[in-house]
Amino acid sequence: MGIVLGANQYGKAETRLVRVTRDGGTHTLTDLNVSVSLAGDLVDAHLSGDNGHVLPTDTQKNTVYAFARRHGVTSVEAFGLLLARHFVASQEPIHAVRVRLESYSWTRLGPHSFQRDGAEVRTATVTCDRSGATVVSGVTDLVLLNSTGSEFVGYRQDGYTTLAPATDRILATAVTARWRHASADGDWDASYAAVRSALVSGFVETYSRSLQQTLYAMGERVLTERPDVVEVRMSMPNRHHFAVDLTPFGLDNPNEVFYAADRPYGLIEGTVLRDDAPAAGLAWW
Ligand SMILES: O=c1[nH]c(=O)c2[nH]c(=O)[nH]c2[nH]1
């Protein structure tokens, strides 16, 4: 009985690319997940460990970012063709390439503010005992992004700090917010729409020195605009977007090509409430 190598391919999966195109003050956003697979003369790699025909998956990832800068991203189809043809044309041992692309769509909220489509969920928790009922409304996975208007500088440093100050960064988060109503009577749909809109405009309209400051501004805006709400609790992951260093490929990167990291992430949580808010009772149970 002989043993042979069957079909195989390899590549870098799920390269998370965010491309910001700056047309004056108005930005456009492309948000992609790109997976490259190469197949070809790779028997030696598997049987003897000879990597002579193996273009590193790390290189494939770099190519995705460099091509985004060099050629831009018009459509997933065009960008996929560009990449696939490049690997076939430039890598003699590679005979076939598959590029899978996912594009996440965002709705424009302003010149440089966006909301990710399709993720958000409206929530409610109602409690009741013999003394009455409480209502907490909420939203989860309200994904928001500002492509400028955010910095993070002046932070405390110790011997383990390597973070470089950022004077112009992407600020992105998936908002989970819950807000406690003053009473169990209300026009719930109108209230939800107004609170959601206050959270969004708080995010969009705040020049951000930190996500903490933005969180407070969002909660403050809800309480300023909605007398029916007495307390807002928020949990906001800092969805880090790192500008990719393209200098090894002879390219600059004026804050246009970003690696969208999924973990770890900063998690910023806080409560904003009226100083005369009535006791919460069972509300947060
Ligand atoms: O808005 C931020 N708040 C932080 O506390 C923090 N920490 C960090 O590394 N980046 C950021 N950004």
PDBQT file of the ligand as one rigid body, heavy atoms in Angstrom, charges set to zero:
ROOT
HETATM    1  O1  LIG A 301      -9.668  55.398  23.596  1.00  0.00    +0.000 OA
HETATM    2  C1  LIG A 301      -8.804  54.674  24.125  1.00  0.00    +0.000 A 
HETATM    3  N1  LIG A 301      -8.832  54.455  25.463  1.00  0.00    +0.000 N 
HETATM    4  C2  LIG A 301      -7.907  53.661  26.085  1.00  0.00    +0.000 A 
HETATM    5  O2  LIG A 301      -7.954  53.492  27.339  1.00  0.00    +0.000 OA
HETATM    6  C3  LIG A 301      -6.913  53.082  25.305  1.00  0.00    +0.000 A 
HETATM    7  N2  LIG A 301      -5.872  52.259  25.587  1.00  0.00    +0.000 N 
HETATM    8  C4  LIG A 301      -5.246  51.996  24.420  1.00  0.00    +0.000 A 
HETATM    9  O3  LIG A 301      -4.243  51.251  24.301  1.00  0.00    +0.000 OA
HETATM   10  N3  LIG A 301      -5.856  52.641  23.390  1.00  0.00    +0.000 N 
HETATM   11  C5  LIG A 301      -6.898  53.331  23.918  1.00  0.00    +0.000 A 
HETATM   12  N4  LIG A 301      -7.845  54.106  23.348  1.00  0.00    +0.000 N 
ENDROOT
TORSDOF 0
